[in-house]
């Protein structure tokens, strides 16, 4: 139900433009064009009064017997997980603080997103264009299901997609981790139907006059608008994530002050911790909150003396919810399994506990394999191979113990068996099943250590987020004191490990392990920190795992296991608040910098392009071009495309190389023949792609010189076609950014 549109002019003081964010070929970051005058919103109609909540009687009499059942164990487990064993009041107060942290983070990211894009004032087309690159691709499937005649019909359409890799028909639910879009689309359809049924309006539409000779647009806000609903759910999920961080820090440190430290460290380093406020539809926005839950459960399992079935089931569910939305999740879980195996090898957890964790990982991996319609990348991953190898090592552990070697040698033997066994099994399974979809990951890592280069690797490494970590990042960590605090904590854990190890290595006595080798969860977090550090240093984008984990580690400044000697002399609250006060100096400046970001999305050249495609080409016209642009063409113009930004497929990478040959130094006739094999009707040429480069060797012609050295030195084809597209192509549309070339049929 929609209110009658009102006229609303943009008459307020102009909003300063957002600095342009460079969008590399594979970047998922947003782009913001020049600023538009910022409208002053007329107040909407008075808000609806929500339905009164219902209160039921408390079943006090049932509380006592429930304590022996599942419900009782869950309540007791929650109190134990929160470190609150003194009564119900402390448990509820902790949950209240966690809820406040969630609300605070939801409000923060919602405010930043609106300030950056002025999303509430954008038209439907502008909102879709604001979802650039991968974001637009993922959102297009949500849009497909929402606009389909029925939910099942929409799911069938994305499982038999003909637009994404024309002329192929692909199951995008299998290929692109689209369960979040399926679930959100179902919620949206249910929500709108219920609201329509009971007569409650779900959105308000306005007529926005943009000025400067531009046409007026209709802008709708409210959860009844698909884009607003989609973004709102993502922000709510990431708000809940902050509640998990508070509980996580509380449980790990044994103090609610630890939860406070974790949350404040996250806010003080917010720009280094997440990018959900700039790029909501990316896979990490859906997946990462479940990793936080998963790591909290792993911590609980490592600390618990007795593992309940409920904890293992919860771990399995969180694993599935983490892996399903994101193709990269398997690599993160690989680092976790490696860390847990190292904790086991040196004696901090027993064989039984690790075996249960491995079984849960195996079950969740199989469930994801089934739910992803047999996605072979899961079973041929390093993660799957690592699970099998560790399972094998656990099975033959008695044979290892019979070896007449020192304890240190035994650790080394098990470590080598895991490392070489994992690599060998991964290579064997990949060759057996003929899977090369993740081969570019190995090439990318190889290029980090050696001089290896190829077309796909350069597309990655030339993008800033796939380069090495910026030198400024550790400096920013230091200014907020996050890095110094974590280093102190890490040093304390290492001292404990050395003390424990020395007892075994020097005395060669294994029977003292049960007494000395406790607090395995602390050792696990230290090893996980090292793994995330390695990932973040090698690939800058992956610092989004490192920084939040550092915030969790910072909670251990409240740990009596590590700093009990200090808290015996100084009150822990005094230490914590002194540290937080020092952190807040730079932390508050960082937050103010984020709050000062004010802009408005505008991309008139692309808007002109999309409108031309909609009204001047046939619905079955096939397009090719830069990956970010193709996502927008598919989303907003609903035209078939031959390539797109989801690069984790060998066939798609081969297609993209053909499409990008337009920016090589090859002959126009040769490029045209390859495009015709893909049945391309129109090619969208962007001159900026021909000349821009993020660093030396990273312009498209230079990348092609590595791939095609035979043509090095010739004039790039894109430069030739910008001046004159004939005789092999015809220019049918052109503006300041885009030039559409029609492929002349022979």
C-alpha positions as CSV (number, residue, x, y, z in Angstrom):
1,X,0.0,0.0,0.0
2,X,1.6,3.3,-1.1
3,X,0.7,6.8,-0.2
4,X,0.1,9.4,-2.9
5,X,3.3,10.8,-4.2
6,X,4.3,14.2,-2.9
7,X,6.5,16.8,-4.5
8,X,9.7,17.3,-2.7
9,X,12.5,19.5,-4.0
10,X,16.2,19.4,-3.2
11,X,16.5,23.0,-1.9
12,X,18.8,22.6,1.1
13,X,22.4,23.5,1.2
14,X,24.4,21.4,-1.2
15,X,26.0,18.2,0.1
16,X,29.7,18.0,-0.7
17,X,30.6,15.3,-3.1
18,X,32.0,12.0,-1.9
19,X,35.6,11.4,-3.0
20,X,35.5,8.8,-5.8
21,X,36.4,5.3,-4.8
22,X,38.4,3.5,-7.5
23,X,36.6,0.4,-8.6
24,X,39.2,-2.2,-9.8
25,X,38.0,-5.0,-12.0
26,X,37.2,-7.3,-9.2
27,X,36.4,-4.8,-6.5
28,X,33.3,-5.0,-4.5
29,X,33.6,-1.5,-3.3
30,X,31.1,1.2,-4.0
31,X,31.5,4.1,-6.3
32,X,30.0,7.5,-5.6
33,X,29.8,10.1,-8.3
34,X,29.7,13.9,-8.0
35,X,27.6,15.3,-5.3
36,X,24.1,16.6,-5.9
37,X,22.4,19.3,-3.9
38,X,21.1,17.6,-0.7
39,X,17.3,17.6,-0.3
40,X,15.7,18.6,2.9
41,X,13.2,15.9,3.6
42,X,9.6,17.0,4.3
43,X,8.5,15.1,7.3
44,X,6.5,12.0,6.5
45,X,3.0,11.3,7.8
46,X,2.7,10.5,11.5
47,X,4.2,7.2,12.3
48,X,2.0,4.2,13.0
49,X,1.5,3.0,16.5
50,X,2.8,-0.5,16.8
51,X,0.7,-3.3,18.1
52,X,0.8,-3.7,21.8
53,X,3.0,-6.5,23.1
54,X,1.5,-9.5,24.9
55,X,2.7,-10.6,28.3
56,X,2.0,-14.1,29.5
57,X,2.3,-15.5,33.0
58,X,5.7,-16.8,34.0
59,X,5.7,-20.5,34.5
60,X,7.6,-20.5,37.7
61,X,6.5,-24.0,38.6
62,X,8.0,-25.5,35.5
63,X,11.3,-23.9,36.0
64,X,12.7,-26.4,38.4
65,X,12.2,-29.6,36.4
66,X,13.3,-27.9,33.2
67,X,16.8,-27.5,34.6
68,X,17.3,-31.2,34.1
69,X,16.1,-31.2,30.5
70,X,17.3,-29.5,27.4
71,X,15.9,-26.1,28.3
72,X,17.6,-26.2,31.7
73,X,20.9,-27.0,30.1
74,X,20.5,-24.2,27.6
75,X,19.8,-21.7,30.3
76,X,22.7,-23.0,32.4
77,X,24.9,-23.1,29.3
78,X,24.0,-19.5,28.5
79,X,24.9,-18.3,32.0
80,X,28.2,-20.2,31.8
81,X,28.9,-18.9,28.3
82,X,28.5,-15.4,29.6
83,X,30.6,-16.0,32.7
84,X,27.7,-15.1,34.9
85,X,27.0,-17.8,37.5
86,X,25.8,-15.6,40.3
87,X,22.2,-15.2,39.4
88,X,19.5,-14.4,36.8
89,X,19.9,-10.7,37.2
90,X,23.5,-10.7,36.0
91,X,22.6,-12.8,33.0
92,X,19.8,-10.5,32.0
93,X,21.9,-7.4,32.5
94,X,24.6,-8.8,30.3
95,X,22.0,-9.6,27.6
96,X,20.7,-6.1,28.0
97,X,24.2,-4.7,27.4
98,X,24.7,-6.9,24.4
99,X,21.4,-5.7,23.0
100,X,22.4,-2.1,23.5
101,X,25.7,-2.8,21.6
102,X,23.7,-4.4,18.7
103,X,21.3,-1.4,18.6
104,X,24.3,1.0,18.6
105,X,26.1,-0.7,15.7
106,X,22.9,-1.0,13.7
107,X,22.3,2.7,14.1
108,X,25.9,3.5,13.3
109,X,26.1,1.6,10.0
110,X,22.7,2.7,8.9
111,X,23.6,6.3,9.5
112,X,26.9,6.0,7.6
113,X,25.2,4.3,4.6
114,X,22.5,6.9,4.3
115,X,25.1,9.7,4.7
116,X,27.3,8.3,2.0
117,X,24.6,7.6,-0.6
118,X,21.6,9.6,0.5
119,X,19.9,6.2,-0.3
120,X,16.5,7.2,0.9
121,X,16.3,9.9,-1.8
122,X,17.4,7.8,-4.8
123,X,15.2,6.4,-7.4
124,X,14.9,2.6,-8.0
125,X,17.4,2.8,-10.9
126,X,19.9,4.9,-8.9
127,X,19.7,2.4,-6.0
128,X,20.4,-0.4,-8.3
129,X,23.4,1.5,-9.9
130,X,24.7,2.1,-6.4
131,X,25.1,-1.7,-6.0
132,X,28.2,-1.9,-8.2
133,X,30.2,-4.9,-9.4
134,X,29.4,-8.1,-7.4
135,X,26.8,-6.3,-5.3
136,X,24.7,-5.6,-8.3
137,X,25.0,-9.2,-9.5
138,X,23.9,-10.6,-6.2
139,X,21.0,-8.1,-5.8
140,X,19.8,-9.0,-9.3
141,X,18.8,-12.5,-8.1
142,X,16.9,-11.1,-5.1
143,X,15.1,-8.8,-7.6
144,X,14.3,-11.7,-9.9
145,X,12.6,-13.7,-7.1
146,X,10.8,-10.7,-5.7
147,X,9.3,-9.7,-9.2
148,X,8.5,-13.3,-10.2
149,X,4.9,-14.4,-10.4
150,X,5.5,-16.7,-7.4
151,X,8.4,-17.5,-5.0
152,X,8.9,-21.0,-6.5
153,X,8.8,-19.6,-10.0
154,X,11.5,-17.1,-9.0
155,X,13.7,-19.8,-7.5
156,X,13.3,-21.9,-10.7
157,X,14.4,-18.8,-12.7
158,X,17.6,-18.3,-10.9
159,X,18.3,-22.1,-11.0
160,X,17.8,-22.0,-14.8
161,X,19.4,-18.6,-15.5
162,X,19.9,-17.6,-19.2
163,X,21.0,-14.0,-18.6
164,X,24.2,-14.3,-16.6
165,X,26.5,-16.3,-19.0
166,X,24.7,-16.2,-22.3
167,X,24.2,-18.5,-24.1
168,X,24.7,-21.0,-21.2
169,X,22.0,-21.9,-18.8
170,X,23.4,-22.1,-15.3
171,X,22.2,-22.8,-11.8
172,X,23.2,-19.6,-10.1
173,X,22.1,-20.9,-6.7
174,X,24.9,-23.5,-7.1
175,X,27.5,-21.1,-8.5
176,X,27.1,-17.9,-6.6
177,X,26.1,-18.7,-3.0
178,X,22.7,-17.1,-3.3
179,X,20.9,-18.5,-0.3
180,X,20.8,-15.1,1.4
181,X,18.9,-13.7,-1.6
182,X,16.5,-16.6,-1.6
183,X,15.8,-16.3,2.1
184,X,15.4,-12.5,2.0
185,X,13.2,-12.6,-1.1
186,X,10.9,-15.1,0.7
187,X,10.8,-12.8,3.8
188,X,10.0,-9.8,1.6
189,X,7.1,-11.6,-0.2
190,X,5.7,-12.8,3.1
191,X,6.0,-9.4,4.7
192,X,4.4,-7.5,1.9
193,X,1.5,-10.0,1.6
194,X,0.8,-9.8,5.3
195,X,0.9,-6.0,5.3
196,X,-1.3,-5.8,2.3
197,X,-3.7,-8.2,3.9
198,X,-4.1,-6.2,7.1
199,X,-4.0,-2.9,5.3
200,X,-0.8,-1.4,6.6
201,X,1.3,0.7,4.3
202,X,4.8,-0.5,3.7
203,X,6.4,2.4,1.8
204,X,6.0,6.1,1.1
205,X,6.8,7.5,-2.4
206,X,8.0,11.0,-3.2
207,X,8.6,12.9,-6.3
208,X,12.1,14.3,-6.2
209,X,13.2,17.2,-8.4
210,X,16.8,16.8,-9.1
211,X,17.4,20.2,-10.8
212,X,20.1,21.0,-13.4
213,X,17.8,20.1,-16.3
214,X,17.4,16.5,-15.0
215,X,14.1,14.8,-15.0
216,X,12.2,14.3,-11.8
217,X,12.3,10.8,-10.2
218,X,10.1,8.8,-7.9
219,X,11.8,7.8,-4.6
220,X,10.2,5.4,-2.3
221,X,11.2,4.6,1.3
222,X,10.1,2.0,3.8
223,X,10.4,-1.8,4.0
224,X,8.0,-2.2,1.2
225,X,10.7,-1.1,-1.2
226,X,12.8,-4.1,-2.2
227,X,16.2,-2.3,-2.0
228,X,15.4,-0.7,1.4
229,X,14.2,-4.1,2.7
230,X,17.3,-5.9,1.5
231,X,19.7,-3.3,3.0
232,X,17.7,-3.1,6.3
233,X,17.9,-6.8,6.9
234,X,21.7,-6.8,6.3
235,X,22.2,-4.0,8.7
236,X,20.0,-5.7,11.4
237,X,22.1,-8.9,11.0
238,X,25.3,-6.9,11.4
239,X,23.8,-5.1,14.4
240,X,23.2,-8.5,16.0
241,X,26.8,-9.3,15.3
242,X,27.9,-6.7,17.7
243,X,25.8,-8.4,20.4
244,X,27.8,-11.5,19.7
245,X,31.0,-9.7,20.0
246,X,30.1,-8.4,23.4
247,X,29.1,-11.9,24.6
248,X,32.3,-13.3,22.9
249,X,34.6,-10.8,24.7
250,X,32.7,-11.4,28.0
251,X,33.1,-15.1,27.8
252,X,36.7,-15.2,26.6
253,X,37.9,-12.8,29.3
254,X,35.6,-13.9,32.1
255,X,34.4,-10.3,32.6
256,X,31.8,-8.0,31.2
257,X,34.6,-5.4,31.0
258,X,36.1,-7.7,28.4
259,X,32.9,-7.4,26.3
260,X,33.1,-3.6,26.7
261,X,36.7,-3.6,25.5
262,X,35.8,-5.7,22.4
263,X,32.9,-3.5,21.4
264,X,34.7,-0.2,21.9
265,X,37.8,-1.5,20.1
266,X,35.6,-2.5,17.1
267,X,34.0,1.0,17.0
268,X,37.4,2.8,17.4
269,X,38.8,0.8,14.5
270,X,35.5,0.5,12.6
271,X,36.9,1.4,9.2
272,X,39.4,-1.5,9.5
273,X,36.9,-4.0,10.9
274,X,34.1,-4.0,8.3
275,X,32.9,-2.4,5.1
276,X,29.2,-3.4,5.4
277,X,28.2,0.2,5.6
278,X,29.7,0.8,2.1
279,X,29.0,-2.5,0.4
280,X,26.0,-4.2,2.0
281,X,25.3,-7.0,-0.6
282,X,28.8,-8.5,-0.5
283,X,28.9,-12.1,0.8
284,X,30.9,-11.3,3.9
285,X,28.0,-9.1,5.1
286,X,25.8,-12.2,5.4
287,X,28.5,-14.7,6.4
288,X,30.8,-13.0,8.9
289,X,28.3,-12.7,11.7
290,X,28.0,-16.5,11.8
291,X,31.7,-16.8,11.9
292,X,31.7,-14.8,15.1
293,X,29.0,-17.1,16.5
294,X,31.0,-20.2,15.3
295,X,34.2,-19.0,17.0
296,X,32.4,-18.3,20.2
297,X,31.0,-21.9,20.1
298,X,34.5,-23.3,19.4
299,X,35.8,-21.3,22.4
300,X,33.1,-22.8,24.6
301,X,33.8,-26.3,23.4
302,X,37.6,-25.9,24.0
303,X,37.0,-24.6,27.5
304,X,34.2,-27.0,28.6
305,X,35.2,-30.1,30.5
306,X,32.1,-31.9,29.1
307,X,30.7,-31.3,25.6
308,X,26.9,-31.5,25.3
309,X,25.3,-32.5,22.1
310,X,23.6,-29.1,21.9
311,X,26.9,-27.3,21.6
312,X,28.0,-29.6,18.7
313,X,24.7,-29.1,16.9
314,X,25.0,-25.4,17.3
315,X,28.5,-25.5,15.9
316,X,27.3,-27.5,12.9
317,X,24.5,-25.0,12.2
318,X,26.8,-22.0,12.5
319,X,29.3,-23.7,10.2
320,X,26.6,-24.2,7.6
321,X,25.3,-20.6,7.9
322,X,28.9,-19.4,7.5
323,X,29.8,-21.5,4.5
324,X,26.6,-21.2,2.5
325,X,26.7,-17.5,1.7
326,X,30.4,-17.1,0.9
327,X,32.7,-19.0,-1.3
328,X,35.8,-17.9,0.6
329,X,34.5,-19.3,3.9
330,X,36.3,-22.6,3.3
331,X,39.7,-20.9,3.4
332,X,38.9,-19.2,6.8
333,X,37.8,-22.6,8.2
334,X,41.0,-24.1,6.9
335,X,43.0,-21.7,9.2
336,X,40.8,-22.6,12.1
337,X,41.3,-26.3,11.6
338,X,45.0,-25.8,11.3
339,X,45.1,-23.8,14.5
340,X,43.0,-26.4,16.4
341,X,45.3,-29.2,15.1
342,X,48.3,-27.3,16.4
343,X,46.6,-26.9,19.7
344,X,46.0,-30.6,19.8
345,X,49.5,-31.6,18.7
346,X,51.1,-29.8,21.6
347,X,48.6,-31.2,24.1
348,X,46.1,-28.5,25.0
349,X,43.1,-30.5,23.9
350,X,42.6,-34.3,23.8
351,X,41.9,-36.6,20.9
352,X,38.3,-37.1,21.7
353,X,37.5,-33.4,21.7
354,X,39.3,-32.7,18.5
355,X,37.7,-35.7,16.8
356,X,34.2,-34.4,17.7
357,X,35.1,-31.0,16.2
358,X,36.4,-32.6,13.0
359,X,33.3,-34.8,12.7
360,X,31.1,-31.7,13.0
361,X,33.1,-29.9,10.4
362,X,32.8,-32.9,8.1
363,X,29.0,-33.1,8.6
364,X,28.6,-29.3,7.9
365,X,30.8,-29.6,4.8
366,X,28.6,-32.4,3.4
367,X,25.5,-30.5,4.2
368,X,26.8,-27.5,2.3
369,X,27.8,-29.7,-0.6
370,X,24.2,-31.1,-0.8
371,X,22.6,-27.7,-0.4
372,X,24.9,-26.2,-3.1
373,X,23.8,-29.0,-5.5
374,X,27.0,-30.8,-5.5
375,X,29.4,-27.8,-5.8
376,X,32.6,-29.7,-6.4
377,X,34.8,-26.9,-5.2
378,X,33.8,-27.8,-1.6
379,X,35.0,-31.4,-1.7
380,X,38.2,-30.6,-3.6
381,X,39.2,-27.7,-1.3
382,X,42.2,-27.6,1.0
383,X,39.7,-27.4,3.8
384,X,38.1,-30.8,3.0
385,X,41.5,-32.4,2.4
386,X,42.7,-31.0,5.7
387,X,39.8,-32.6,7.6
388,X,40.4,-36.0,6.1
389,X,44.2,-35.8,6.8
390,X,43.6,-34.8,10.5
391,X,41.0,-37.6,10.8
392,X,43.6,-40.0,9.5
393,X,46.3,-38.7,11.9
394,X,43.9,-39.1,14.9
395,X,43.2,-42.7,13.8
396,X,46.9,-43.7,13.7
397,X,47.9,-41.6,16.8
398,X,48.6,-44.8,18.8
399,X,51.2,-45.7,16.2
400,X,52.9,-42.3,16.5
401,X,53.1,-42.8,20.3
402,X,55.0,-46.0,19.8
403,X,57.8,-44.2,17.9
404,X,61.0,-43.9,19.9
405,X,61.4,-40.2,19.3
406,X,61.4,-37.0,21.4
407,X,58.2,-35.1,22.1
408,X,59.4,-32.2,19.8
409,X,60.1,-34.6,17.0
410,X,56.7,-36.1,17.4
411,X,55.1,-32.7,17.0
412,X,57.1,-32.1,13.9
413,X,56.2,-35.4,12.4
414,X,52.5,-34.8,12.9
415,X,52.7,-31.3,11.5
416,X,54.5,-32.4,8.4
417,X,52.0,-35.2,7.9
418,X,49.2,-32.7,8.0
419,X,50.9,-30.2,5.7
420,X,52.1,-32.5,3.0
421,X,49.1,-34.8,3.3
422,X,46.7,-31.9,2.8
423,X,48.5,-30.5,-0.3
424,X,48.8,-34.0,-1.8
425,X,45.2,-34.9,-1.3
426,X,44.0,-31.6,-2.6
427,X,46.0,-32.0,-5.8
428,X,44.8,-35.6,-6.2
429,X,41.1,-34.8,-5.8
430,X,41.3,-31.7,-8.1
431,X,42.9,-33.8,-10.8
432,X,40.5,-36.7,-10.3
433,X,37.4,-34.5,-10.6
434,X,39.0,-32.2,-13.1
435,X,38.3,-29.1,-11.0
436,X,40.3,-25.9,-11.8
437,X,37.9,-23.3,-10.5
438,X,40.1,-22.4,-7.5
439,X,43.4,-22.7,-9.4
440,X,43.7,-18.9,-9.5
441,X,43.9,-18.8,-5.7
442,X,47.1,-20.8,-5.8
443,X,48.5,-18.6,-8.5
444,X,47.6,-15.5,-6.5
445,X,49.5,-16.8,-3.5
446,X,52.4,-17.9,-5.7
447,X,52.6,-14.4,-7.1
448,X,53.0,-13.0,-3.6
449,X,56.2,-14.8,-3.0
450,X,57.6,-15.2,-6.5
451,X,57.6,-13.3,-9.8
452,X,54.8,-15.4,-11.3
453,X,52.3,-13.4,-13.4
454,X,49.4,-14.2,-15.6
455,X,46.3,-12.4,-16.8
456,X,44.0,-13.5,-13.9
457,X,46.6,-12.9,-11.2
458,X,47.3,-9.4,-12.4
459,X,43.6,-8.6,-12.4
460,X,43.6,-9.4,-8.7
461,X,47.0,-8.0,-7.6
462,X,46.4,-4.7,-9.5
463,X,43.3,-4.1,-7.3
464,X,44.3,-2.5,-4.1
465,X,42.2,-4.8,-1.9
466,X,44.1,-7.9,-3.2
467,X,47.5,-6.3,-2.8
468,X,49.7,-6.6,0.3
469,X,48.4,-4.8,3.4
470,X,49.0,-1.1,3.4
471,X,51.9,0.2,5.5
472,X,49.5,2.7,7.1
473,X,47.3,-0.1,8.5
474,X,49.7,-1.1,11.4
475,X,50.1,2.6,12.1
476,X,46.4,3.1,12.4
477,X,46.2,0.0,14.8
478,X,49.0,1.6,16.9
479,X,47.3,5.0,17.1
480,X,44.2,3.4,18.7
481,X,46.5,1.3,20.9
482,X,44.9,-1.8,19.6
483,X,48.2,-3.3,18.3
484,X,50.2,-2.5,21.5
485,X,47.4,-4.1,23.7
486,X,47.2,-7.2,21.5
487,X,50.9,-7.6,21.5
488,X,51.0,-7.5,25.3
489,X,48.3,-10.1,25.4
490,X,50.0,-12.3,22.7
491,X,53.3,-12.1,24.6
492,X,51.6,-13.2,27.8
493,X,50.1,-16.2,26.0
494,X,53.4,-17.1,24.4
495,X,55.1,-17.0,27.8
496,X,52.5,-19.5,29.0
497,X,53.0,-21.7,26.0
498,X,56.8,-21.7,26.4
499,X,56.5,-22.5,30.1
500,X,54.2,-25.5,29.3
501,X,56.4,-26.7,26.4
502,X,59.6,-26.4,28.4
503,X,58.2,-28.7,31.0
504,X,57.6,-31.5,28.5
505,X,60.6,-31.0,26.3
506,X,63.1,-30.7,29.2
507,X,61.6,-33.5,31.5
508,X,60.2,-35.7,28.7
509,X,57.2,-36.3,31.0
510,X,53.8,-36.5,29.3
511,X,51.8,-37.3,32.4
512,X,52.0,-33.7,33.6
513,X,50.1,-32.4,30.6
514,X,46.7,-32.6,32.2
515,X,47.9,-30.4,35.0
516,X,49.9,-27.9,33.0
517,X,48.3,-27.7,29.6
518,X,45.1,-25.9,30.4
519,X,43.4,-22.9,28.8
520,X,43.7,-24.3,25.3
521,X,41.2,-21.7,24.1
522,X,43.8,-19.0,24.7
523,X,46.4,-20.8,22.7
524,X,43.9,-21.3,19.9
525,X,43.1,-17.6,19.8
526,X,46.8,-16.8,19.6
527,X,47.3,-19.2,16.7
528,X,44.2,-17.9,15.0
529,X,45.6,-14.4,15.3
530,X,48.8,-15.5,13.5
531,X,46.8,-17.1,10.8
532,X,44.6,-14.0,10.3
533,X,47.7,-11.8,10.3
534,X,49.3,-13.9,7.5
535,X,46.1,-13.6,5.5
536,X,45.7,-9.9,6.1
537,X,49.4,-9.1,5.2
538,X,49.2,-11.1,2.0
539,X,45.8,-9.8,0.9
540,X,44.7,-6.5,2.2
541,X,41.0,-7.3,1.9
542,X,41.4,-10.0,4.5
543,X,42.3,-7.7,7.3
544,X,38.5,-7.7,7.8
545,X,39.2,-11.0,9.6
546,X,42.3,-9.8,11.4
547,X,41.0,-6.5,12.9
548,X,37.8,-7.9,14.6
549,X,39.9,-10.8,16.0
550,X,42.3,-8.3,17.4
551,X,39.3,-6.6,19.1
552,X,38.3,-10.0,20.6
553,X,41.8,-10.7,21.8
554,X,41.9,-7.2,23.4
555,X,39.2,-8.4,25.8
556,X,41.9,-10.6,27.4
557,X,43.3,-7.5,29.1
558,X,40.7,-8.3,31.7
559,X,41.7,-12.0,32.0
560,X,42.8,-13.1,35.4
561,X,44.4,-16.2,33.9
562,X,46.9,-13.9,32.1
563,X,47.1,-10.8,34.4
564,X,46.0,-12.1,37.8
565,X,49.4,-11.0,39.2
566,X,48.6,-7.4,38.1
567,X,45.0,-7.4,39.3
568,X,46.2,-8.4,42.8
569,X,47.8,-5.0,43.0
570,X,45.6,-2.8,40.9
571,X,41.8,-3.0,40.5
572,X,41.0,-4.5,37.0
573,X,38.5,-1.7,36.4
574,X,41.1,0.9,36.8
575,X,43.4,-0.8,34.3
576,X,40.6,-1.3,31.7
577,X,39.2,2.2,31.9
578,X,42.7,3.7,31.7
579,X,43.4,1.7,28.5
580,X,40.0,2.6,27.0
581,X,40.5,6.3,27.8
582,X,43.8,6.3,25.9
583,X,42.2,4.3,23.0
584,X,39.4,6.8,22.8
585,X,41.6,9.7,21.9
586,X,42.3,8.4,18.4
587,X,39.2,6.2,18.4
588,X,36.8,9.1,18.8
589,X,38.6,11.0,16.0
590,X,38.2,7.9,13.7
591,X,34.4,7.9,14.5
592,X,34.1,11.6,13.8
593,X,35.9,11.1,10.5
594,X,33.3,8.5,9.5
595,X,30.4,10.7,10.7
596,X,31.7,13.6,8.6
597,X,31.4,11.5,5.3
598,X,28.6,13.1,3.5
599,X,27.8,12.6,-0.2
600,X,25.1,11.6,-2.6
601,X,25.2,8.9,-5.2
602,X,25.0,10.1,-8.8
603,X,26.1,8.4,-12.0
604,X,24.5,10.2,-14.9
605,X,26.6,8.6,-17.6
606,X,25.6,5.1,-16.5
607,X,22.0,6.2,-16.1
608,X,21.9,7.4,-19.7
609,X,23.5,4.1,-20.8
610,X,20.9,1.9,-19.0
611,X,18.0,4.0,-20.3
612,X,19.3,3.7,-23.8
613,X,19.7,0.0,-23.5
614,X,16.2,-0.4,-22.1
615,X,14.5,1.6,-24.9
616,X,16.8,1.1,-27.9
617,X,17.7,-2.6,-27.9
618,X,15.8,-5.8,-28.1
619,X,15.2,-7.8,-24.9
620,X,17.4,-10.6,-26.2
621,X,20.3,-8.3,-27.2
622,X,23.5,-9.7,-25.8
623,X,26.1,-7.4,-24.1
624,X,29.8,-7.7,-23.2
625,X,32.1,-5.3,-21.5
626,X,33.8,-4.6,-18.2
627,X,32.7,-6.8,-15.3
628,X,31.3,-4.0,-13.1
629,X,29.3,-2.6,-15.9
630,X,27.9,-6.0,-16.9
631,X,26.5,-6.5,-13.5
632,X,24.5,-3.2,-13.8
633,X,23.3,-4.1,-17.3
634,X,22.0,-7.4,-16.1
635,X,20.4,-5.9,-13.0
636,X,18.8,-2.8,-14.4
637,X,18.4,-3.4,-18.1
638,X,17.6,-7.1,-17.8
639,X,19.7,-7.9,-20.8
640,X,21.8,-11.1,-21.3
641,X,25.5,-10.7,-20.6
642,X,28.5,-13.0,-21.3
643,X,30.6,-12.1,-18.4
644,X,30.2,-10.8,-14.8
645,X,32.2,-10.0,-11.6
646,X,31.9,-13.4,-9.9
647,X,35.4,-14.6,-10.9
648,X,35.6,-18.0,-9.1
649,X,34.9,-20.1,-12.2
650,X,37.5,-21.3,-14.7
651,X,35.0,-21.0,-17.6
652,X,34.0,-17.5,-16.6
653,X,37.7,-16.5,-16.4
654,X,38.2,-17.7,-19.9
655,X,35.2,-15.7,-21.1
656,X,36.4,-12.6,-19.4
657,X,39.8,-12.9,-21.1
658,X,38.1,-12.9,-24.5
659,X,35.9,-9.9,-23.6
660,X,38.9,-8.0,-22.2
661,X,40.9,-8.6,-25.4
662,X,39.2,-5.4,-26.5
663,X,41.8,-3.6,-24.3
664,X,44.7,-5.7,-25.7
665,X,46.9,-4.9,-28.7
666,X,45.3,-7.5,-30.9
667,X,43.8,-6.8,-34.3
668,X,40.1,-5.8,-34.4
669,X,39.2,-8.6,-36.7
670,X,40.6,-11.2,-34.4
671,X,38.8,-9.8,-31.3
672,X,35.5,-9.5,-33.3
673,X,35.6,-13.2,-34.3
674,X,36.0,-14.3,-30.6
675,X,33.1,-12.0,-29.6
676,X,30.9,-13.5,-32.3
677,X,31.6,-17.0,-30.9
678,X,30.1,-15.8,-27.7
679,X,27.1,-14.4,-29.7
680,X,27.7,-10.8,-28.6
681,X,25.6,-8.1,-30.2
682,X,26.9,-5.0,-28.4
683,X,30.2,-4.2,-26.7
684,X,30.3,-1.4,-24.0
685,X,33.7,0.2,-24.4
686,X,35.1,2.4,-21.6
687,X,38.0,4.5,-22.6
688,X,39.1,4.9,-18.9
689,X,39.9,1.2,-18.8
690,X,42.3,1.7,-21.6
691,X,44.4,4.4,-19.9
692,X,44.0,4.1,-16.1
693,X,46.3,2.1,-13.9
694,X,46.5,1.8,-10.2
695,X,50.3,1.3,-10.3
696,X,53.0,0.6,-12.9
697,X,52.3,-2.4,-15.0
698,X,48.6,-2.4,-14.1
699,X,46.9,-0.7,-17.1
700,X,44.9,-3.2,-19.3
701,X,47.3,-2.9,-22.2
702,X,50.3,-3.6,-19.9
703,X,48.5,-6.6,-18.4
704,X,47.9,-7.9,-21.9
705,X,51.6,-7.4,-22.7
706,X,52.3,-10.1,-20.1
707,X,49.7,-12.5,-21.5
708,X,50.3,-11.7,-25.2
709,X,54.0,-10.5,-25.6
710,X,53.8,-11.1,-29.4
711,X,51.7,-8.0,-29.8
712,X,53.6,-5.8,-27.3
713,X,54.4,-2.4,-28.6
714,X,51.4,-2.0,-30.9
715,X,48.7,0.5,-30.3
716,X,46.0,-0.8,-28.0
717,X,42.8,-1.7,-29.8
718,X,40.6,0.3,-27.5
719,X,42.5,3.5,-28.4
720,X,41.8,2.8,-32.1
721,X,38.1,2.1,-31.6
722,X,37.6,5.2,-29.5
723,X,38.6,7.3,-32.5
724,X,37.0,5.1,-35.2
725,X,35.0,1.9,-34.7
726,X,34.7,0.9,-38.3
727,X,34.9,-1.4,-40.2
728,X,34.3,-4.2,-37.7
729,X,32.1,-2.3,-35.3
730,X,29.5,0.5,-35.4
731,X,29.1,3.1,-32.8
732,X,25.4,3.2,-31.7
733,X,25.6,5.1,-28.4
734,X,28.2,7.4,-26.8
735,X,28.5,9.7,-23.8
736,X,31.3,11.0,-21.7
737,X,32.1,7.6,-20.3
738,X,30.6,4.8,-22.4
739,X,30.7,4.0,-26.0
740,X,28.4,1.2,-27.3
741,X,29.8,-0.7,-30.3
742,X,27.5,-3.0,-32.3
743,X,29.2,-6.0,-33.6
744,X,28.8,-6.1,-37.4
745,X,27.6,-9.5,-38.6
746,X,29.5,-11.0,-41.5
